[in-house]
Amino acid sequence: MMSDLKELEKIILSYLESRPPGFKWVKGFEVYDKQKTIELFKKSEEFRKYIIEQVLKLATDLFIRGKGEK
Amino acid sequence: MSQALLIRPRFDEATSYSWAWAGELAEEIKGRFNLTDLSDGVSRKQVEEAIKSKDPYLIVFYDHGIEGAWIGNAEGEHIIDLTNVQLLTNRIAYSMACIPEGYHIYTNDGIKDISEVKEGDYVLSHNGTFDKVIKTFKRQHNGEIIVITPKVIKFPIKLTPEHPVLACRFKMKGKKPHYQRVKSENWQLEWIEAKNLKKGDYVVFPLPNFEDDKFAKSFLEAFTEPDKIFEFMELAGFYVAEGDSIGKEGIRFSFGSHEVGRIKRVKELIRVLFNKEPSVVNQGSSITVRLGDYVLSRLFRTWFGCKAKLKKMPMWIITMPKIYLIPFLKGLFAGDGSIYVHHFQSKSYHVITYATSSEVLAHQLLFLFSRFGIVPTVNIEKQRKWGNRSKYTFAFRGSNMIKLAKLLEVKISEPKELHNKAFIFNNFIWMEIGDIKTEQFNGFVYNIEVEGSNSYVCEGITVHNCLSAKGLGVEAYRKGCKVFVGYADNFTFNVQDEKMFGDCANYGLRLWLKGESDWAKIKQSWIEFWNKMIDSASDPWTKMFLRSDRDALRVITKGVDEPTETKCFFRSLALKLFGTSLGWKITRKAGLSTILLILGLASVLTLPYIGIPLILISYLLITYEYLNQLK
């Protein structure tokens, strides 16, 4: 399981690194650019957890709705 | 035609997108309602007056919010919070608000709200260094808080009574002035609980101690033309004082037509730095120097902000070697500074002043000046001509003025008094407490634990007005708000696909404006629309946060997202007994009077001396409550 999560982290990181320089997302008051997002993802465990949680929630959502259950 | 009220964002970088989304909605609302559009600069009072005078059926709020409040444009006050939530009674409230707010902490990433400080951040400690935060705390506090305002830097600090403050007690002996005695008698600092401090005691601010700062270092390494760094810093100073970013049209500097020397200097700096000729627009009493460069515009906006009240400095400027800060200060003071002669008790002396409306910039400047050992006097006052915004005025007197004048290379006469109300001793700025008072408070307070030094520098410990946007929605529903639309978590979006997010945020109201009145159906269609957007988005990041926003959406009304959870035992009992729609509406007084009435009736025959007063009290309580409701 842990190795799967590490794999997921690598995929997210490579996705973030492939973003164009103008990548930017807004979360509340915060505005994150590509560099800041990558830096946070690498350094902050809390942030990493948050993103992984979002990825997993999206995957679950797509899976369930794909089955027509939602 | 019914009335509607639109409260627009305060326009910072995060809300610059939702400004446009709110604008789209405004056009559609106008077709069905008489719309009052309250834009940037609106205060709580204005909103309250608009609601009372216009009596709008629909209130649309597009701005930042917190759990228990909609934060508006005016600093330090909420547009709607739990104290005036009854204004939403019998109305439809449609909001795009989320997020926390509060007081300021000096971190290695700039000045931050204490509620935004996270474990792993670095905050300024009493050692003058940035130390790691190892834990953050948030708790409910119902009781007294202590408000301390130093004489010189008049940022009030709010603390719980038992919170330790690094301070020194004033000693009542000897004839020498305090500032001399502190030094000659080597007064020592100690941790004193806020409740034990009194007027005249000293609180301190540590002098920053940056030996090898990575922020400034990385900027200086990245700067491709090191011989032009001084010119760049001077232009940055001018921008913070007089500049503005105008999107694709570049950056502009606005001056009075008499400021010929400054206009000439800015033009020179632009030519030297960017090898471009700026355009000059003469508008009679004002002159604008403009440079059309989109990249520069975005860059300056990110680093220094736009609009006067949102101006800021990036951390690499604050921590830069002092030699580079001198041209920055020259530019800054050329724009917003002034020197005047002050007459007092038949004496006259020079005073250098600087004024800004940006709270963040004011804190940052305090930090920056302290690096030079300069302690200004900071006054905060509301300015009517600035739309009731706070004005932060820095005044430099005595030895502080001499130090600053040397940096700025301006000539001033030698002041007769060299001492200041605040002074530097043992690597701290010592400030006398000018005012200390106790206030009642019920809400959340925050605290952080710092590694090593166990201390941090803060304008104030955050005091939120309690509960949750979850809380505001629940409270609004309790007070009879017909429909409360909001988010139970941060609304987040990918800038690349911001239109998708805007369409999703606006969809519910659009449907209602088209004539669908059943909010259960609206929410259902809304979620379906959100799902379509998630499926059609090509970017996974967009998909991810569309999903997150979809799940954060709440439509609090009868039959939809009705609040069911409460920490209060009696409320949960009422919810179980009477269901959600009635259970939330029973007030504490009504509940108590019912219990007293039952007890009174049960005991009236056997113990009439107890029974009759109980019935009377319950009667009085219910009458009071009824009259209150009627009012």
Interface residues (C-beta under 8 A of the other chain):
Chain A: Y15 R19 G22 F23 K24 W25 V26 K27 G28 F29 E30 V31 K43 S44 E45 E46 Q54 V55 K57 L58 D61 L62 R65
Chain B: D12 E13 A14 Y17 H64 C98 I99 P100 E101 D113 E116 K118 E119 G120 N490 F491 T492 F493 N494 V495 Q496 N531 I534 P540 W541 K543 M544 F545 R547 S548 D551
